[in-house]
Amino acid sequence: MRHTQRAAGLIAVAVALSALAATPMAAAASASPARSRSHAAGAPILKATIPVGLGPQGVAADAKTDTIYTANQGDNTVSVINGQTNTVAATIPVGVAPAALAVNRKTDTIYVGNVNGTTVSVINGQTNTVSATIPMPMGESPQGVAVNSKTNTVYVAISGGTAVVVISGGTNTVTATIPVGGPQNAIAVNPKTNTIYVTTNGTVPVISGRTNTVTATIPMGNLPQGIAVNPKTNTVYVANRQNSTVSVISGRTSTVTATISFPDIGPFAVAVNPKTNTIYETNQGEDTTLVISGQTNTVTDRLNVGGGGGVAADPKTNNFYVTEPGNNTLLVFGF
């Protein structure tokens, strides 16, 4: 799951948040025509357009509760969306400039990285309230968040530091920092192998969740950004921002096994549906979202949506979700 912020000075292109128009957060989802390249059988269909907070970036889906969460960087909130009704059920104030978030489905807990607030907000999914606020070491900025639900451990990618921060989900305290050699952009976890993957400048360090050490460093394309894992196939996908590719990594060998090229500019965020072996990838430079087959490593559809926002997939409903920061909306796609 990848979710990064786009403030000036970081790798992502800045968003002029002041130009975003305020939108009612609890408004019902509006019907919209699908904006898929094609509408043949099996092509994605736009099911709903949901107004959320200002400048939504990261998005996470809880398949167990059919709830979706967006990190709204422009107004320091998290929108809670009911997946059955496609409406905003709650709006939760968090830290300054939330950009990334992840869900622990076993504990019904959501972790939000507040980039400018240098904290991680912990949300109780049952009450939709912040139950804890965890400061980052030395006031560093959390750029990405991932959770291993099996070990109840949270991993935070730090944009300005050189180490990944490890948080205990049981105590909400920082238990370790793992040096990875440079600033990080995004982070993902394979809970089956207890392995963590993080994108840095030109590499993907591979971390053992058992020892909290780097076990391999994989050379990557130009400016690796978003990252996601398919735990069923033990495969990792990395969006390389500056050369319009997605790298495919074998989790078994920690090597790049394929490179998926496309003309879209600025690959940004990545999500995986392990049930269908489908990858979704947003492009910041062209406001597009690609659908990629994990079997053939080819682009099967292109949607003219995204605006460089986040993307998440729900393997239970087979829906996927794309944030549009410039429109203050969450798009719901299905098949």
C-alpha positions in Angstrom: 0.0 0.0 0.0 1.6 3.5 -1.0 0.8 6.7 0.0 3.0 9.9 -0.2 2.6 13.6 0.2 3.4 16.2 -2.4 4.5 19.3 -0.5 7.3 21.5 -1.9 10.7 20.2 -1.2 9.8 16.5 -1.3 10.0 14.3 -4.3 6.4 14.5 -5.3 5.2 17.4 -7.3 3.6 20.1 -5.1 -0.2 20.5 -5.1 -1.6 24.0 -4.8 -3.8 23.2 -1.9 -5.0 26.7 -1.6 -6.7 26.4 -5.0 -8.7 23.4 -4.1 -12.4 24.1 -3.7 -14.1 23.0 -0.5 -16.6 20.3 -0.8 -19.2 19.0 1.7 -17.7 16.0 3.3 -20.8 14.1 4.2 -22.5 14.5 0.8 -23.8 11.3 -0.8 -21.9 9.8 -3.6 -22.8 11.2 -7.0 -23.5 9.1 -10.0 -21.0 9.7 -12.8 -20.4 8.2 -16.2 -17.5 5.8 -16.3 -14.3 7.3 -17.7 -12.6 4.1 -18.7 -10.8 3.9 -22.1 -13.1 1.1 -23.1 -16.3 -0.4 -21.7 -15.8 -4.0 -23.0 -16.6 -6.9 -20.8 -14.2 -6.9 -17.9 -13.3 -3.2 -18.2 -13.5 -1.1 -15.0 -16.7 0.8 -14.4 -16.9 4.0 -12.3 -19.5 3.2 -9.7 -19.4 6.4 -7.5 -17.7 9.7 -7.0 -17.5 10.6 -3.3 -16.8 14.1 -2.0 -14.2 13.8 0.8 -11.9 16.3 2.5 -9.4 18.7 0.9 -6.6 17.3 -1.2 -7.0 13.6 -0.5 -3.8 11.7 -1.0 -3.5 8.2 0.6 -6.3 5.7 0.6 -6.8 2.4 2.4 -9.6 -0.2 2.2 -10.6 -2.5 5.0 -12.0 -5.6 3.3 -13.2 -7.0 6.7 -15.5 -4.0 7.5 -16.0 -2.7 3.9 -14.7 0.7 5.0 -12.4 3.0 3.1 -10.2 5.7 4.6 -8.7 8.8 2.8 -6.0 11.0 4.2 -7.0 14.6 3.4 -3.8 16.6 3.3 -5.5 19.9 2.8 -7.7 20.1 5.9 -5.9 17.7 8.3 -8.6 15.0 8.4 -9.4 11.4 7.5 -12.6 10.6 5.8 -14.3 7.4 6.7 -16.4 5.9 3.8 -19.1 3.2 4.1 -18.3 0.8 1.3 -21.9 -0.4 1.0 -23.5 3.0 0.6 -20.5 4.9 -0.8 -21.0 7.8 1.5 -18.9 9.5 4.1 -19.8 8.1 7.5 -17.3 10.2 9.6 -14.6 12.8 9.4 -11.8 12.5 11.9 -9.3 15.4 12.7 -5.7 14.1 12.8 -2.3 15.7 12.6 -0.9 18.3 10.1 -0.9 17.2 6.4 -1.9 13.6 6.6 -0.7 11.9 3.4 -0.4 8.1 4.0 -2.4 5.6 6.0 -2.7 1.8 6.5 -5.2 -0.5 8.2 -4.7 -3.4 10.6 -7.7 -5.5 9.8 -7.3 -7.7 12.8 -7.4 -4.9 15.4 -9.6 -2.6 13.4 -7.0 0.2 13.8 -5.9 2.8 11.2 -2.5 4.4 11.2 -2.0 7.9 9.6 1.3 9.5 8.7 1.1 13.2 9.3 3.9 14.6 7.2 4.1 18.2 8.5 3.0 17.1 12.0 5.9 14.6 12.3 3.5 12.2 14.0 1.5 9.1 13.4 -2.2 9.2 14.4 -3.8 6.0 15.6 -7.5 5.7 14.9 -9.9 3.3 16.6 -12.0 1.9 13.7 -14.9 1.1 16.0 -15.3 4.6 17.4 -13.7 6.6 14.6 -11.7 8.6 17.1 -7.9 9.1 17.5 -6.8 6.9 20.4 -3.1 7.8 20.3 -0.6 10.1 18.6 2.9 8.8 18.2 5.8 11.3 17.7 8.5 10.4 15.2 12.1 10.3 16.3 13.9 13.6 16.0 10.8 15.2 14.5 11.0 13.4 11.2 8.3 13.3 8.6 6.3 10.1 8.0 6.0 9.6 4.2 4.5 6.1 4.0 2.9 3.7 6.4 2.5 -0.1 6.3 1.1 -2.7 8.8 1.8 -6.4 9.4 -1.4 -7.5 10.9 0.1 -10.9 11.8 2.7 -9.3 14.1 0.7 -6.2 15.0 3.7 -4.1 13.8 3.6 -0.8 12.0 6.4 0.4 9.7 6.9 4.1 8.7 8.9 5.4 5.8 10.6 8.7 6.7 11.0 11.3 3.9 13.8 13.3 5.5 15.7 10.6 7.4 17.7 7.6 6.7 15.9 4.9 8.7 12.5 3.2 8.8 10.6 3.6 12.0 9.1 0.5 13.7 6.1 0.9 16.0 4.4 -1.7 18.2 0.7 -1.8 17.6 0.2 -3.2 21.1 1.9 -0.3 22.9 1.8 2.5 20.3 5.5 3.2 20.9 8.6 3.3 18.6 10.5 0.0 19.2 13.3 0.3 16.6 14.7 2.3 13.7 16.2 0.4 10.7 18.9 2.2 8.7 18.2 2.0 4.9 20.7 4.5 3.6 18.5 7.4 2.5 15.2 9.2 2.6 12.2 7.0 1.9 9.2 7.4 -0.3 6.8 4.5 0.4 6.7 1.2 2.2 4.9 -2.1 1.9 4.7 -5.4 3.9 4.3 -9.0 3.0 2.7 -10.5 6.1 3.2 -14.1 4.9 7.0 -13.8 4.8 7.3 -11.0 7.4 9.3 -8.9 4.9 9.2 -5.2 4.5 10.0 -3.3 1.3 10.8 0.4 1.1 11.5 2.7 -1.8 14.5 5.0 -1.5 16.5 7.0 -4.0 17.3 4.4 -6.7 16.9 1.2 -4.6 14.5 -1.0 -2.7 15.9 -2.2 0.6 14.5 -5.5 1.8 14.0 -5.7 5.6 13.4 -8.8 7.7 10.6 -8.2 10.2 12.1 -10.8 12.5 15.5 -9.2 12.9 14.8 -5.6 11.8 17.7 -5.7 9.5 18.2 -5.1 5.8 18.8 -8.4 4.1 19.1 -7.2 0.5 19.1 -4.0 -1.6 17.6 -4.1 -5.0 18.7 -1.6 -7.7 15.7 0.1 -9.1 14.6 2.5 -11.9 14.7 6.3 -11.7 13.1 7.6 -8.5 11.1 4.7 -7.2 8.0 5.9 -5.6 4.9 3.8 -4.8 5.2 0.2 -3.8 2.8 -2.7 -3.2 3.0 -6.5 -2.5 1.0 -9.4 -3.6 1.4 -11.9 -0.7 -0.2 -14.7 -2.6 2.4 -14.7 -5.4 5.2 -13.2 -3.3 5.7 -10.4 -5.8 6.5 -6.7 -5.3 5.5 -3.9 -7.6 7.4 -0.5 -7.7 6.3 2.6 -9.6 9.4 4.4 -11.0 8.5 8.0 -11.3 11.1 9.3 -13.7 11.2 6.6 -16.4 7.5 5.6 -16.7 7.9 2.0 -15.6 6.7 -0.4 -13.0 9.4 -2.9 -11.8 8.3 -6.4 -10.9 10.3 -8.0 -8.1 10.4 -11.6 -7.0 10.0 -11.8 -3.2 11.8 -15.1 -3.2 15.0 -14.0 -4.9 14.9 -10.2 -4.3 15.5 -9.6 -8.0 13.7 -7.7 -10.7 12.0 -10.2 -13.0 10.2 -7.8 -15.3 9.8 -4.1 -16.2 6.5 -2.9 -17.4 6.8 0.2 -19.6 4.1 2.6 -20.7 3.9 6.2 -22.1 2.2 7.7 -19.0 4.3 10.2 -17.2 5.0 10.2 -13.4 4.2 6.8 -12.0 3.1 7.5 -8.4 1.1 5.1 -6.3 0.5 1.3 -6.6 -2.0 -1.2 -5.2 -2.6 -4.9 -5.7 -5.7 -7.1 -5.6 -4.2 -10.5 -4.6 -7.4 -12.3 -5.3 -7.4 -11.3 -9.0 -3.7 -10.8 -9.3 -4.3 -7.3 -10.7 -2.2 -4.2 -10.1 -3.5 -0.6 -10.1 -1.1 2.3 -10.7 -1.6 6.1 -10.7 0.4 8.6 -12.8 0.9 12.1 -11.5 2.1 13.6 -14.8 -0.9 12.6 -16.9 -3.7 12.1 -14.4 -4.2 8.5 -15.4 -4.7 5.2 -13.7 -3.5 2.0 -15.2 -4.8 -1.5 -14.7 -2.1 -4.2 -15.0 -2.4 -7.9 -15.3 -0.1 -9.7 -12.8 -0.2 -12.8 -15.0 1.1 -11.2 -18.1 2.7 -8.0 -16.8 0.9 -5.9 -19.3 -1.4 -2.9 -19.2 -5.0 -4.1 -19.7 -6.8 -0.8 -19.3 -6.2 2.9 -18.9 -8.5 5.3 -17.0 -8.3 9.1 -17.4 -8.5 9.7 -13.7 -6.3 9.9 -10.7 -4.6 13.3 -10.6 -1.5 11.8 -8.9 -3.4 10.6 -5.9 -3.4 7.3 -4.1 -5.0 4.0 -5.0 -6.2 1.0 -3.0 -7.9 -2.3 -3.8 -10.5 -4.4 -1.9 -10.0 -8.1 -2.7 -13.4 -9.0 -1.2 -15.5 -6.7 -3.4 -13.0 -6.4 -6.2 -13.5 -2.7 -6.1 -10.6 -0.3 -6.3 -10.4 3.3 -5.1 -8.6 6.3 -6.5 -8.2 9.7 -4.8 -8.3 12.9 -6.9 -6.6 15.6 -4.9 -7.5 18.4 -7.3 -11.2 17.5 -7.1 -11.4 16.5 -3.4 -13.0 13.3 -4.4 -12.6 9.5 -4.0 -13.5 7.5 -7.1 -15.0 4.0 -6.7 -14.4 1.5 -9.6 -15.7 -2.0 -10.0 -16.3 -4.6 -12.6 
